[in-house]
């Protein structure tokens, strides 16, 4: 795949939930591709304000397009993409155009962290004569999930201020501020029937109309630059100070961002930074770009890599404190409200991942000498106790601790685990009963809290013994996916899925003895592993689907039926390394076999990032959300923690994996 392909996408986030994004090949293929997409109520309330632009260059020879759009019925016009001779995302998206007359121009797009501001620049590298650059912006003012169509209510006329133009496209929509070192000519036009190929492929509405109020012009010579800045209100008033020249503003922005981006130790550290965003007075993690906001399960899984593996301990503290106040009946919401919607608590594992993240924070802080004040530590510990007590006593959706110490969960029609796809009223993988990864999370949460509260120790011991007796499937040499299916004692679901890895690695306590762990890992390696992660269902299982595509129902129907998930790889490799003794040589083997292919993926699809999913069948084409937080976070944790030289946290002693399961409580120090 060419680097300039439409399949390769770039991202410039603003740390408020907004972003600019597009394709390396210039053509916008999603409704989410935009120059200025701002979060009105960070990190939610996202609106598209400036969708894109057409640009062209008049030279002594003739006029050359520098952009391309796709219109119905699939026609690409103009031909600017054909003149791209180079593209890079380092330190921000930058295209080099080589024109037929020898003129060379560079175009860059950069968003500054902390403000809904996007700066566009063009630099003439070489030319044989004077040039005129022209640009026609495309505006909308719509919800980022919606589409825009021609109407009489759009306001084309800008408010003209001495230092800027301000558009107010619709009531209730943030105003668009623009500063430039060029001239503006008002020429309002509707551009109709833009076609977004990715939306069409997803079975969704794929066309929209955009409003273009006028044209910017710059007269340029060799080595001269043109600058144009768009910003969203209300931040625009402070982000772009009054009477600051566009070129000075852009120079200062470039200087700040160049220094900031150069400070990241690795490309994964830089990618991880994209997902940290503001929420209220605190912080959170966006699950993915372009269509996810912050989701509970995703936040707590991603946090261990995005924050803790990256050394951003204070960010982890702020995020966990922000979420700790949202506990209800022992549960954390799977999703915060967005534009008036009520919180969704349909997740059995989000709260358990929160407990894992809290204790990972405590252990990382202790090793790093980072101080968590007593009041905040108590708040997090109280949140943990509230979760465990809620689950012990019973809460929503049949979630309750059973007499055997394991956690039962689920009611018909509700998807509670991370395998949460549904088509209409049909839950694809209901997994009602006692799912294997839920038990691993529950028992690990009990053990972690049991270091502080003895009450949880006895429950852990009872549950660990029941797990050892009931989850092993000798016929497959691995673990059952669910036991007590639909709350019917003794029934099992033997579908070969990756959920069992969390009983083998990735969490503090390994629940399977060394011999069985190695057998299960070999089976997972053979049946589920791909270079981009683990399949969600083995190829030889009924219902396996090797390709993720088609309309919404088609895609949701195969979301966890063989589709590859990169975020699962880290816990698998952690178990793989533990089972082989965890030596430096073993880690190096794992790095070459498992991490290297994942790092090569940074150069495709969501450039610099790791995708949400990939096809189960070769060639494992990346798919889904191109920029996914838990995929990036777990890749960083794999690199820095699992395969790095970082000392393991005290509660992650690899000797646990080598002990018989009946001795696990001795191995982890429970009396």
N, C-alpha and C positions, 0 to 999 in steps of 0.2 A: 504494500500500500504506500502510495506517495505521501510524503509529509504534508503536501498541500491538498490532500484529499478532503472532500466534504465529510468523510467519516471521522476525520480528526478535528476535535473541538478544543477551543481555548476558553479559559475562564479567568476573569478579573473580579474577585469579590471585594466588597467594601467593609466587611466586618460588622455590618448592621443587618444583614440578611439580603441586601441587594447585590447586584453584580452586573457586569457586562460579559457577554459571551457570544460566540459565533463559531464559524468553521475556518480552518486554515485555508480552505479553498475559496473563501469569501462569501459563497452563497449561503444565505440563511436557510436552514432546513427545519427549524423548530419554531413554534410560537414563542418559546422562551429566549430565542436569540435576539439580543438587543444591546444597544449602546448604554442606555440609561434605564435600568430596572431597579426601582427603589422600594425599600420596605417602609411603608408609612408608619407602622407600629412595630419597630424592630423586635424580633426578626420576622414578623409577619406583616400582613397587609400589603403584599407586594403588588406594585403596579408598573406596567411598561409605559415609559414616557417617550423615549427616543428609540425607535426600532432599528434604524439603520440609516443609510445614505447612499446616494449615487454621487460619484466623483469623476471628473474628467480633466484632462490636461491639454491645453492648446499650445502647440509648439509651432515653430516656423514651418514645419513640414505639414502637419495636419492635427486634428483632434484625436486623442487617445482616451479610451475609457480606462478607469482604474478600479471599477467595481463590476459585479455581476449579480443579477437577481434571477430567480426562477418565477415565471408567471405561468398561469394555466394556458394550455394543457401540458405544461412541462417544458416550455420554451425558456432558454437562458438568454438573457439580454441585460446589459451590453456584454462585451467580450473582455472585460478587464481582467478576469481570472486567468486568461491565457497569457498575460504579461507578467505573472508572478515568477520571478527567478529564484527567490529564496524566502524562507520563512523561519522564524524562531520565536520561542516564548521566553527567552532569556535576555534581559531580565523581565521583559513583558512582551506581548505579541507585537511582532515587527515584520512587515512584508517589504521585500525589495521588488520593484517593478522595473523591468528592462524593456523600453519601448523600441519599436522597429527602427526609429531614426537614431538610436544610440543613447537617448536620454535615460538616465537612471534616477529613480525617485524611491525614497524610503518612507513608509507609513507606519506609525506606531499608535497603539491604544493602551492607556494605563489608567487604572483606578487606584486612588490613594486609600490606604486603610483608615477607616474611621469616618469617612464622609461619602455621601452619594454624589460623587464627582468623577467624571470621566474626561480625560484629556486626549485629544487627537492631535497628532503632529505629522507634518510632511516635510521632508528635507530633500532638496535637490542635490544629488551626488555629482552628477555631471550633465551638461547640456551644451548645445551648440548655439543657443540664442535665448532670448527672453521667453518666459513661459507665463501662462495664465492658468491657475488652478481654480476650478469651480466645484462647489459641493451643494447638493440639494438634500437636506435632512428629511427623514420620514418620521412623523410623530403619530401618537395615538392617545394614550391616557386610559388604559384598560387594565382590568385585573389580569394578572400574568397567566392564569389558566384559560382565559377567554380569548376571543378573536374580535377584531375591529372591522367595522363595515361603514361604508360611506353614509353620512347622515348630515342633516342640516344644523345640528347643534354644535358641531366642532367649531372652536374659535381660532381662526387662522391669524388674526391680527395680533402682533406682539405689543406688549407694553414697552415703549421705548424709553429707556433711562440713559443718562449720559455715559454710563460705563458698561451697559449690557442691554440685551433684549430679554423679555420675560413673557413666556406664553402661558396662558391659563386655558388649557384645552377644554375642560369641563368643570362644573361645580363639584366640589368635594374631592378633586384630584390635585396632588401636589403640583405647584407651578414649576415650569421648566426655565431655568436661568441659563443664558448663554453669553460668553464673552469670546471675543475673537480679535485678531490683529488684521483681519480682512475687512471687506465691505459687504453689507447685506442689501440684497435687492428683493423686494417683496413681490412674489409671483405665486399666489396660492393655486395649488392643483391637488386633485385626488389621483393617487396611483392605485389602480385596481387589480385585484386577482393575483396577488402574490401567492405562490404555492410553496408549502413547506413539506418537503418529501418525507421527513421522519414522522410527521403527524399523519400523513396519508398511509404510511406503512403500519401505523399503530391503529388504523381504522377510525381515526378521529377527523373532525372538521379540519381541512388543510388549507383553506384560502382566507385571505383577508385583504381589506383595503386600508391604505394609510394616507394620512394627510401630509402634504408637503407645503409649508407656508411660503418658501422663497429659496433664494440661492445666495450662497456666500462666494466671494471672489477674492483671489490673491494674485498679485503680479510678482513673479519671482525670477531671480537669476541664480546662477550656479552657487551652491553652498548656502543658499538662503532657505528659510523655514517658514511654514505656515502653522498657525495654532488655532484650535477651536476647543472650547471647554463647555460642557453641559453639566448642570447641577440641579438637584431636586430640592425644592423648598420642603421644610423650613430651614434645613441645614445650609442651603446655598448662601444665605445672608452672612453667615459667619465663616463658611468655608472659602468663599470668594470675597475678600474684603473690598470695600468700596474703592474705586479708582485705581485698582491694581491692573496693570497692563497684562494682557493675555500671555505674552511671551515671558514676562517675568514670573507670572503665576506658574506656568508650565515648567519653566526652568527650576524653580524651587521645588515643585512637586516631584520632578524627575530626580533631583538630588536627594530628596528625603527617601524616596522609594528605592533608589539604587543602593543606598547605604543599608536600608532595612533589609532588602532582599539578599544582599551579599552576606549578611550576618548569619544566615541559616547554615548549619553544618553540612546538610545534605539536601538533595532534591525532595526526599520524603518529609524532612522537617519543614521545608517551604510549602509543600502540598498540605501538610497538616494544619498549618496556620490559616488556611482558607476557611476552615470549618468552625473556627472559634468566633462567636458573634455575641453581641450584646443582647441581654434580655432584662428589661427593667433596670434596676441598679446593679444587677449581677451579670452573669454570663451563661452561655449555653453552647451546645454544639449543633450545627445544622447537619441533619442526617445525610443530605446530598444535594447537589445542584444538577439540573435546574429546578426540579419541582418539589423537593422535600423541604419542610421546615425542621424544627427540632422535635424529635420523637424520643420518648423515654428510653426504650430498649436500646436504640441506636446510640443515644448519648452516652450511656453508661458502658456499653461495650467499647465504643470508640475512645472514650476518655483515657483508658489505660495506655493507649498508644499516642493519641493526639496530644495529650497533656503529660502524662507521667513518663512515658518512654522518651519524650522530647525534652524533659527537664522543666516543664511548665507547671510546677507544683501549685503555685498560687492560683493559676487558672483552674486547675482541678478543684481546689478548695472552694473557689467562688461558685463554680458550676454545681457542685454537690450541695452547697448551702442554699443556692437558689432553688434547687429542686426539692430539698428536704421539707420545705414548707407546704408542699403540694400533696402530702400523704393523706389518704382518706381510707379508713377501714383497713389499714395495713397495706394499701396499694398506692403506687405512684401512677399517674396518668401515662398512657402510651403516647398521648399527644396533647400538647397544650392547646387552649382555645385559639382559633384564628377567625377574626372578624365576627365575633358574636357566637361562635359555635361553643358547645359545652365540652368540657374535658372528657376524653375517652379513657376508660380504665380497663379496656379489654386486652390485658396482658398479664399473664401469670409470672413471667420472668423479668419484666422491667424492674420490679422492686428487688428481686434477688440479685440482679446485676448491679443495682445500686449498692447493696451490701458489699459485694465483691469489690466494687470501685472504692468505697469508703475505706476498707481495710488495706487496699493497695495504696491509697493515699497515705494512710497512717504509716505503713511500713516504708514507703518511699521517702516520706518526710523524715522519719527517724534516721534512715541511712544517710540522708543528704544534709542533716543538721537544720532542716527547715522547721520552724516553730509554728505549731497550730495552737492558738490561744485556747485556754481551758474552756471558755464559754462556747466557742465554736466546736470544739471537740465534743463537748457534752451534747450540743445540738445534733451533731451527726450520730453520736451513739444513741441518743433518744430516738432518732429517726429509725435506726436499725432495730431497736427494741420494739418500736411500734409496728414495724413490718413483720417481724417474727411473731409477735403476739397476735397480730391480726390473722396471720396464716395459721397459727396454732388453734385459735378459737373459731376460725372459719370466716370467710368473707365472700365477696361477690363470686358468681359463676361457679359455685361448688368448690372453691379453693379451700382446702382444709387439711390439717395434719391427720393422717390415719393412725390407727392403733399400732401399726408396725413401724411408725416413725417416718414413713415416706409421705410425700405430699400428693394428695389427689386433687384433680382440677378438671373443670370442663362441664359445660351444659350444651345440649344440642343447639346448633345455629350460631355459636359464637366461637371465633378463632382466638385462642389464647396464647399459643406459642409463636416463635418467630416464623414458623411455617404458617402464615396467616392469610393465604390467598382464599378468595371466595368468588364465585360466579353467581350473581343474583343472590338467592337465599341459600345456595349450596356452598358449604365450607369444603374446600378441596381436601385438606388434610386436618380433620377435626382433632385427632390425637387426644380424645377424651380418656381420662384415666390417670395413669402415672407415666408420663413421658420421660425418657431416660435422661435428657439434659436438664429437665426440671428437677429431677431427683439429685443430680450432680450439683446443681446450683443451690438447692435447698440444704443439702448436707454440708456443703462447703460454707454456706452462710451460717449454719448452726455451729460448725466448728470454729469459725472465725470469732463469732460472738461469744462462744463458750470459753475463749481465753479470758474473758472479762466477767461473764455471767454464768456461773456453774449450772444454772437451770437448763441451759441449752446443751450441755454436754451429754446428759443422759438421753435426750431425744436423738442427738447425733449418733450415739452408740447403737441405739435400737434401730435407727434407720440404716446405718452402714451395714449392720448384720443382715437386715432384710434385703438390702440391695445385693449383697454378695450371694445370697441364697436364690434370688428370684430373677435376676436379669441376665444371667449367662445362658446363651443359646449354643449348646454343644454342636448342633448340626451345622451351624454356619461358622463356628469358631469366633463368635462375636457376641454383641449384646442385643437384646430385644429393643425395638424402638419404643414400644409402649407395653406396659403390663396392666392388668385389671382394666382392660379396654371397656369403655363405656360404663365404668364402675362395676363391672362384673368380675368378681374375684376369680383369679386363676386363668383368665383369658390373656392372650398375648397377641401383639402385632410384630411379626418377625421381618417386616419390610427392611431391606438393607439400606439404611440411611446414615448420614454422617453425624447425627445428633449424639451418638455414643462417644464421640471423641472427648467430650467434656468430663466423662468419667475416667478418662485415660490421661488427660493432660490439659494444659491451659488454665487450670484452676489449682488452688493450693493443695488439695487433698486428692490423691489418686485412689479410686474406689475398687480397683481390680488388682489382683496379685500379678506379679511380674510375668509369669508364664502366659496367663490368659491375656494380659495386656499386649504382649508381643504378638500372640496369635491374632488378636483383633486388629492390631495395627497393620499387620501384613495383609489381612483381608481388606481393610480400608484402602491400603496402598494399591492393591491389585484392582479393586472394583470401583473405587470412587475418585482416586487422585487424577488430576490433570495439571498441566503446567500453570493454569490460572487459578487453581483452587480445587475444592472437592465437589463432586456431583452431589446433588440433593437426593438422588435415588440411583441405585445401581442399574447398569445397562440391561441386565438380564431379568430385572423385576417387572412384573405386570404394571402397565401404565407409564413405563419410561418414555420420556420425550426428549429427543436430542437437540431440538431446535426451538428457540424462544422467538415467537413472531406472530404476526397476524393482528387481528382486532383485540379489543380489551378482553373479551371472554376467552379467546384463544390463548392470549398471553397469560392471563391469570390462571388458566387451567393447567399450565405446565410450569408455573413459577417455581415450584418445589418438586417437580417430577423428573429430575435429571439435570436441570439447569445448574451450572457451576456457580459457586459462591466463593470469591476470593477470601472473605473474612474468616472462613473456617480453617484456612490453611495453617494459621499460626498455632492454634491449639493442637492440631494434628502433628505439626513439626515439634512442638514442645513435648508431646507424648513420645514421638519417635526418638528424639534425643534422649529423654529420660530413660526409655527402655533399653538404650544402648550404652548407658553409663554416663552420658553427658560430658565426655572428654572433649578436649580442644579439637582432636582429629575428627570426632563424630560431628561436632558442630560445623567444621569446615566441609565435611561431606554434605551435610544438610544445606549449608549455604549454597554450595554449587548446584545441588540437585533441585532444591525447592525455592530458594530465594531468587537466584539469578534469573529464571524465566519470568518471575513476577516483576522484577526491576526492568526487564526489557519491555514489559507492557507499558511502562511510563512514557514510551515514545509513540504510542498509538491511542486512538479513540479519545479519551479525555486526557489531553496532553499534560504530562507531569503528574498525573493522578492514577488511581486504580478504579476500574469500573465496578459497578454493583454486581453484575453477573456476566456469564458467558455461556455460550451453547455447550451442551454436554457432548455433542459429537465434534469430531475433528472438522475444521481447524480451531474449534473453541472460540468462535467470533465473539468479541466483547459486545455486551448489550445492556439494556436497561439504563439506569442512571449513569452517565459517564463519569461523574465525580462523586464518589461515595465515601462518607466519613469513616465507617467502620472498616472498609477495605483498606483505606490509606492508614488508619490508625493501627490496625493489626499488622500491616506490612512493616510499619515503623517499629512496633513492638517485637516483631520477629527479628528484625535487623539488630536492634539495640539491646533487647533484653534476652530473648530466647537464644539467639546465636551470638550475642555480644559477650564482652568480658565483664559486664555488670554483675556484681554479686547478687545471687538469688536472695529475695526476701526471706526472712527467718522462717516463715510459714510455708515455704516452697522447697523444702528439703527433698532432693531427688531420691533419697533413700526410701521414701514412702513407696515409690513404685516398685521397689525390689522386695518389699515385705509381703508375706501372705496377707490376704485381706483380713483374716481374723486377728492379725496382730497390728492392724493399721492404727488403732488407738494408742498402742505403745509407741509406735514409730513417730506419731505426731505429738506425743507428750501429754496425752490426756490420762489422768490418773483414774 
